[in-house]
Amino acid sequence: MMVDLDPSGQVTQREPDRAQRQFLNYAFFKLDPAFRRLPQAEREEIKEEFLAAAAGWTEDAPAEKGLIQRSYGLTGVRADVDLMLWRIAFDLRELQEAQARLNRTRMMGYLSQPYNYIAMQKRSQYVNRIEGSGHGLEILPGQGKYLFIYPFIKTRAWYDLTPHARQGMMDEHIYASGPFKGVRINTSYSYGIDDQEFVVSFDSDYPQEFVDLVHRLRYTEASNYTLSDTPMFTCLKKDLRDVLNDLA
């Protein structure tokens, strides 16, 4: 059992943590239908340029930078987004460079970004063990065929609870999740760097298992302290070339 009895740091006056952490960026894109009206040869040329720019972000960087990128398609799943790039880096400037590379391509003239989330990994204060991503200090992205993502905000009343009350609710939450071994959680934190408090993503090969997991968690006490957990995105892991071919 691990209960943080001083989450505000007012008693212990803990020093700031300046250790290196991973930043996570979930970048969602929507295609302008005008792109589909271009001649096929031109469309293919523009897609190749975009693919080279996206791949170059990781391929041109030294391994020690730890850049990670995964691509997902949402065609036919949501009406407001078509593709998502999950990018991970230790430096926010690297994420800016990733987007800048794309912005210099012709295809970005046909793409908008309805949603773009930034978060940072940190060890959970409620889990006293390492069970892979979400609990430890390194995110392991893209393990499943599907990625389910949503931004998440707790009510202010949650932070007014005693540390033991919060820990008890999270123990129940973790226990209720226990049987769902086919779902892997990636929890990241956005306090002060984006509008939401967390971005939660779940890797899985089994959408039915994820649906049942979320349904079960609605009955836990901690669910009463959820202020917002939408929009929710169901993303299908695909090679970026295949994602673009789905678009046009």
C-alpha positions in Angstrom: 0.0 0.0 0.0 1.3 3.4 -0.9 -0.5 6.5 0.4 0.9 10.0 -0.4 0.1 11.8 2.9 1.5 15.1 1.6 0.4 15.5 -2.1 0.6 19.3 -1.9 4.2 19.2 -0.6 3.4 21.7 2.2 4.7 19.5 5.0 7.8 17.9 3.4 8.8 20.8 1.1 10.0 18.3 -1.5 12.5 19.6 -4.0 11.3 20.0 -7.6 11.8 16.9 -9.8 14.1 17.9 -12.8 14.7 14.4 -14.0 14.2 13.7 -17.7 10.8 12.5 -18.7 9.0 11.7 -21.9 6.6 14.1 -23.5 3.6 12.6 -25.3 1.8 14.2 -28.3 -1.4 12.8 -29.7 -1.8 14.8 -33.0 -5.1 14.3 -34.8 -5.6 15.3 -38.5 -8.6 15.8 -40.7 -8.4 15.7 -44.5 -10.0 18.4 -46.7 -12.1 16.5 -49.4 -10.5 18.9 -52.0 -7.5 16.6 -51.9 -9.5 13.8 -53.4 -10.3 15.9 -56.4 -6.7 16.3 -57.4 -5.3 14.2 -60.2 -4.2 10.7 -59.0 -0.6 11.2 -59.9 -0.5 14.5 -58.0 -2.1 12.9 -55.0 0.5 10.1 -54.9 3.4 12.6 -55.3 2.0 14.7 -52.4 1.6 11.6 -50.2 5.1 10.4 -50.8 6.4 13.9 -49.8 4.4 13.7 -46.6 5.5 10.1 -45.8 9.2 11.1 -46.2 8.8 14.1 -43.9 7.1 12.0 -41.2 9.6 9.2 -41.4 12.6 11.6 -41.4 11.7 12.9 -37.9 12.8 9.6 -36.4 15.2 8.3 -39.1 17.3 11.5 -39.1 17.7 11.7 -35.3 20.4 9.9 -33.2 19.0 6.9 -31.2 19.9 8.6 -27.9 17.1 11.2 -28.5 14.6 8.5 -28.0 12.1 9.7 -30.6 9.1 7.4 -31.1 6.3 7.8 -33.6 3.2 5.5 -34.2 0.5 6.1 -36.8 -3.2 5.3 -36.6 -6.2 5.5 -38.8 -9.7 6.7 -37.8 -11.3 6.5 -41.3 -14.9 5.3 -40.9 -14.7 5.5 -37.1 -15.0 9.2 -36.4 -16.3 11.9 -38.6 -14.1 14.7 -37.3 -10.7 13.1 -37.6 -9.0 10.8 -40.1 -5.6 10.0 -38.8 -3.5 10.3 -35.6 0.3 10.4 -35.0 1.4 9.4 -31.5 4.8 11.1 -31.0 7.0 10.7 -27.9 10.2 12.7 -27.1 12.2 13.9 -24.2 12.2 17.5 -25.4 9.2 19.5 -26.5 11.3 21.1 -29.2 11.5 17.7 -30.9 7.8 17.5 -31.1 7.7 21.0 -32.6 10.3 19.9 -35.1 8.1 16.8 -36.0 5.2 19.1 -36.8 7.3 21.6 -38.6 8.6 18.9 -41.0 5.0 18.1 -41.9 4.0 21.8 -42.2 6.5 22.2 -45.0 4.8 19.6 -47.1 2.0 20.3 -49.6 -0.3 17.8 -47.9 -0.6 19.9 -44.8 -2.4 22.4 -47.1 -5.2 19.8 -47.1 -5.0 18.8 -43.4 -6.4 20.5 -40.4 -5.8 19.5 -36.7 -9.1 19.4 -34.8 -7.4 18.0 -31.7 -3.8 18.0 -30.4 -2.9 16.9 -26.9 0.4 17.3 -25.0 1.2 15.3 -21.8 4.1 14.1 -19.8 4.8 10.7 -18.1 5.4 10.4 -14.4 5.1 7.6 -11.9 1.6 7.0 -10.6 1.2 8.1 -6.9 -1.4 5.3 -6.4 0.5 2.2 -7.7 3.4 0.9 -5.6 4.9 -1.4 -8.2 6.0 -1.3 -11.9 3.8 -3.2 -14.3 4.9 -1.7 -17.5 3.7 1.5 -19.2 1.4 3.7 -17.1 2.9 2.6 -13.8 6.6 3.0 -14.5 8.7 5.8 -15.9 8.8 4.8 -19.6 5.9 4.6 -22.0 5.8 1.6 -24.3 3.6 2.7 -27.2 1.7 0.9 -29.8 1.6 -2.6 -28.5 -1.9 -3.3 -29.6 -3.9 -3.3 -32.8 -6.1 -0.6 -31.3 -5.4 2.5 -29.3 -8.3 4.1 -27.3 -7.6 7.7 -26.2 -9.3 10.3 -24.2 -8.4 13.5 -22.3 -9.4 13.3 -18.7 -10.3 15.9 -15.9 -11.1 15.2 -12.3 -13.5 17.4 -10.3 -11.9 19.8 -7.8 -13.7 17.8 -5.0 -11.3 14.9 -5.8 -8.4 17.0 -4.6 -10.2 18.0 -1.4 -10.5 14.3 -0.3 -8.1 12.9 2.2 -5.1 11.0 0.8 -6.4 7.8 2.4 -9.9 8.3 0.7 -8.3 8.8 -2.7 -6.0 5.9 -2.3 -8.9 3.6 -1.3 -10.9 4.6 -4.3 -7.9 4.0 -6.6 -7.3 0.6 -5.0 -10.9 -0.3 -5.9 -10.3 1.1 -9.4 -7.2 -1.0 -9.9 -8.8 -4.1 -8.4 -11.8 -3.8 -10.8 -9.4 -3.5 -13.7 -7.3 -6.5 -12.7 -9.1 -9.2 -14.8 -8.7 -7.2 -18.1 -5.2 -8.4 -18.9 -5.6 -7.7 -22.6 -5.8 -3.9 -22.1 -2.6 -1.9 -21.4 -2.9 1.6 -19.9 -0.7 4.5 -20.7 -1.4 7.4 -18.3 0.2 10.7 -18.9 -0.1 14.1 -17.1 -1.0 17.5 -18.5 -1.2 19.7 -15.4 -0.2 23.2 -16.5 0.9 22.3 -20.1 -2.5 21.6 -21.7 -6.2 22.1 -21.0 -6.8 18.6 -19.6 -5.2 17.1 -16.5 -4.4 13.7 -18.0 -4.4 12.0 -21.4 -5.2 8.3 -21.0 -4.6 5.8 -23.8 -5.2 2.1 -23.8 -3.4 -0.4 -26.1 -5.4 -3.6 -26.9 -6.1 -6.2 -29.4 -9.6 -6.6 -28.1 -12.1 -3.7 -28.4 -14.8 -5.9 -26.6 -12.5 -6.2 -23.6 -12.0 -2.4 -23.4 -15.7 -1.7 -23.7 -16.3 -4.1 -20.8 -13.5 -2.6 -18.7 -14.8 1.0 -19.1 -18.4 -0.2 -18.3 -17.2 -1.9 -15.1 -15.2 1.2 -14.0 -18.4 3.3 -14.2 -19.6 1.5 -11.0 -16.5 2.3 -9.0 -16.6 5.2 -6.5 -13.8 7.1 -8.2 -16.0 7.5 -11.2 -18.1 10.0 -9.2 -15.2 12.4 -9.4 -14.8 12.5 -13.2 -15.5 16.0 -14.6 -14.8 15.2 -18.2 -13.5 12.2 -20.2 -14.4 13.1 -23.8 -13.8 13.2 -26.7 -13.0 9.5 -27.0 -11.0 8.2 -29.9 -10.8 4.6 -31.3 -7.6 4.4 -33.3 -6.5 1.5 -35.6 -2.8 0.9 -35.7 -1.6 1.0 -39.3 1.5 1.9 -41.4 1.2 5.5 -42.3 1.2 4.7 -46.0 -1.9 2.5 -45.5 -3.5 5.3 -43.4 -3.0 7.8 -46.3 -4.2 5.3 -48.9 -7.4 5.0 -46.8 -7.9 8.8 -47.1 -7.6 9.1 -50.9 
